[in-house]
Amino acid sequence: MSDPRCHTMAPRLALRPELAAAHASNGTLIATFTNPKAAPFALNWARCFHALHLKTLVGISQRLGPRLEAALHAAGAGLFCADGAQMQRNGQAGRWAELLPLLRMGYHVLLSDSDIGWLRDPLPFFAAARRAHPTLDLALLTDQVINTYSATPLHGGGGDLELEHALHVSYPSLNIGVIFFYSHALPRLAELVSLGVLPMLQFATSFTYFMFRRRAQELGARPYCIHAIFAHGKEPERKRMILRDAMAWHDPPEYYTEGRYLRVEMAVPTHTRLEGGFEMIQAQLQQFRAAMWLARAMNRTLILPRLRCDDRAMAYPCYAWYHRAVGYSGFNFFQKVAMPDYCPPYYWLGVHCRRALPCTHTTPTPSEARPRLTCAPDAVKLDRFDWPTREPSFLSNPRTPPVWADEAASLHLCAKAPCVPRAAGKGVRVHHPGRTRLSDLLAAAAPLEASRVVTVEHLYALSLRPSEAPPSRWGEAVEQLSTTMWCTPCPVTRRGAVVAELNRSSRRALEHFCRVEARAKLGWPGYKPRACCPPHVGACHECTKSERRPVKEAELSWHVKSWLPVWAHLRDPPEFAAVGPAWRCEHPLCTGSDRQRFP
């Protein structure tokens, strides 16, 4: 007779006390549930804990195959059957029926989704949280978007942060990606329990990990984990992208040790750093597309660049509504989330594009030093990640040989003449004019062939002959990878103004609207707030006295200080400089006269 806890699998896979005891870590069972489709994430999850010297348990709804099960065992995971009818119907909701046997083992239980990358041993935190809150029964995550995440130290937590304040977290935002059950809580689970919400700067979603990195560093709060939540993309490749950039995805060893790489130093034009605006983003995306072409021509894998965005770019992905600054009631001081200094790839790089790749490498002939790049009419279909890339953090990953970054050679493209090319060995620059022929550029870079990593400086200066520039079909395909829906944060509407839907003059006007409104809010002489429309327009309410009252820069909260003064101090572009404080935005997105924009 089969074990009643196994419905379709052999009785030996049942969760038994011996299995639990063998895989308990400091009195805690660390567990996840998976099926064949999600098994690669469960394997990565187990490897994360294995690297932290912690054992795990993985409940499986179906057998995963000898190879994958052996890999899980090698990562310190014990497998047990979790194949009840509810689990078969819905792996997310059905796991609750499979959880009770774990809780009855008498241990604390840390239940985690498998699309979470663990960076530090969390068990000391849960012990400290219980000491600080003796009545705590269980703790879980939230994925709420706010600016008031816990910033106070946890008593006795060794630098960790206190649990989130109950009034700052709404019930619908609770996230069951991580739940810690204290062993004493089992008898009360059917009654009232004491619930704590984990500090989101340390038990992070992809949002809090990347968007609030600067804030976490200011507080000295090192993250324990990163959750690649559904809201930022359900595609497995997007989740892997997020975890890889956080160095929380364990690829095979050859991913880190085999290959030749190209990295580029992104340059932001001086006038855009002073003036801000979406041109900051555009200039970098153009360099990224040039980097993709150059990496193909040099037969190297591109290390994705870090895209500098921050708030002076006055743009954000349109699905990220929480970066909006102005709504129909004026500045959203408490709602707007600051943009990070550098946007993670999942913010600006598409991973679900599947289209024809017009250019491929051909096998080199005996007389050729490298594969030839050919652009044939019969294009092959390749997924985005068949185009070889590595995440921006690749060279910082401890699994990558550190000597590669230390010995990286450089290819310096000169923006101006004279530029005297000179050959170089490892770690030394090769200088070459930016205005060049592709064949001359590749010949100049030949001494760098032996280098694992080549850094290209001043890529913006690269200017090839039209006949050698990327073919239009190839350029369009690459552009699709880096084209997303960017919004400008300042229109007084209930929806973001999509940059692609605006002509250049309209976009520039909205960007200047950001500057002058910020100056008015800070009380600069001559500037008056115009974000609130007069009542006869019907789209915005009339500003109250408190809304028109200026604020003192020195008294701003940390998240407002990160964007409002930045906008105010940006330099006026030439087309607005002569008008000064008297300038007024007449665009319908500023005045509220476009009724379609005000639902």
HELIX and SHEET records of a PDB file:
HELIX    1   1 PRO A   11  LEU A   13  5                                   3    
HELIX    2   2 PRO A   17  ALA A   22  1                                   6    
HELIX    3   3 ALA A   39  ALA A   51  1                                  13    
HELIX    4   4 PRO A   66  ALA A   74  1                                   9    
HELIX    5   5 ALA A   85  ARG A   89  1                                   5    
HELIX    6   6 ARG A   95  LEU A  103  1                                   9    
HELIX    7   7 LEU A  123  ALA A  132  1                                  10    
HELIX    8   8 ALA A  166  HIS A  168  5                                   3    
HELIX    9   9 TYR A  171  SER A  173  5                                   3    
HELIX   10  10 SER A  183  ARG A  188  5                                   6    
HELIX   11  11 SER A  206  MET A  211  1                                   6    
HELIX   12  12 ARG A  213  LEU A  219  1                                   7    
HELIX   13  13 PHE A  230  HIS A  232  5                                   3    
HELIX   14  14 PRO A  236  ASP A  245  1                                  10    
HELIX   15  15 PRO A  253  THR A  257  1                                   5    
HELIX   16  16 THR A  270  GLU A  275  1                                   6    
HELIX   17  17 GLU A  279  ALA A  297  1                                  19    
HELIX   18  18 ASP A  311  ALA A  313  5                                   3    
HELIX   19  19 TRP A  321  HIS A  323  5                                   3    
HELIX   20  20 PRO A  345  TRP A  348  1                                   4    
HELIX   21  21 ARG A  384  ASP A  386  5                                   3    
HELIX   22  22 PHE A  394  SER A  396  5                                   3    
HELIX   23  23 PRO A  402  ASP A  406  1                                   5    
HELIX   24  24 LEU A  438  ALA A  444  1                                   7    
HELIX   25  25 ALA A  446  LEU A  448  5                                   3    
HELIX   26  26 LEU A  459  ALA A  461  5                                   3    
HELIX   27  27 SER A  472  LEU A  481  1                                  10    
HELIX   28  28 VAL A  499  GLU A  501  5                                   3    
HELIX   29  29 ARG A  504  LYS A  521  1                                  18    
HELIX   30  30 PRO A  535  VAL A  537  5                                   3    
HELIX   31  31 LYS A  545  ARG A  548  1                                   4    
HELIX   32  32 GLU A  553  GLU A  555  5                                   3    
HELIX   33  33 TRP A  558  LYS A  561  1                                   4    
HELIX   34  34 LEU A  564  ALA A  568  1                                   5    
HELIX   35  35 PRO A  574  ALA A  577  1                                   4    
HELIX   36  36 GLY A  580  ALA A  582  5                                   3    
HELIX   37  37 PRO A  588  THR A  591  1                                   4    
HELIX   38  38 ARG A  595  ARG A  597  5                                   3    
SHEET    1   A 7 ALA A  77  CYS A  81  0                                        
SHEET    2   A 7 THR A  56  ILE A  60  1                                        
SHEET    3   A 7 THR A  28  THR A  34  1                                        
SHEET    4   A 7 HIS A 108  SER A 112  1                                        
SHEET    5   A 7 LEU A 174  PHE A 181 -1                                        
SHEET    6   A 7 LEU A 138  THR A 142 -1                                        
SHEET    7   A 7 LEU A 195  VAL A 197  1                                        
SHEET    1   B 3 ILE A 116  TRP A 118  0                                        
SHEET    2   B 3 CYS A 225  HIS A 227 -1                                        
SHEET    3   B 3 PHE A 203  THR A 205  1                                        
SHEET    1   C 6 THR A 389  ARG A 390  0                                        
SHEET    2   C 6 THR A 301  ILE A 303  1                                        
SHEET    3   C 6 TYR A 261  VAL A 264  1                                        
SHEET    4   C 6 VAL A 453  GLU A 457  1                                        
SHEET    5   C 6 ALA A 409  CYS A 414  1                                        
SHEET    6   C 6 ARG A 429  PRO A 433  1                                        
SHEET    1   D 2 LEU A 307  ARG A 308  0                                        
SHEET    2   D 2 TYR A 342  CYS A 343 -1                                        
SHEET    1   E 3 TYR A 316  PRO A 317  0                                        
SHEET    2   E 3 TRP A 486  THR A 488 -1                                        
SHEET    3   E 3 ALA A 497  VAL A 498 -1                                        
SHEET    1   F 2 VAL A 326  GLY A 327  0                                        
SHEET    2   F 2 GLY A 330  PHE A 331 -1                                        
SHEET    1   G 2 ARG A 354  THR A 362  0                                        
SHEET    2   G 2 ARG A 372  ASP A 383 -1                                        
SHEET    1   H 2 ARG A 435  THR A 436  0                                        
SHEET    2   H 2 SER A 463  LEU A 464  1                                        
END                                                                             
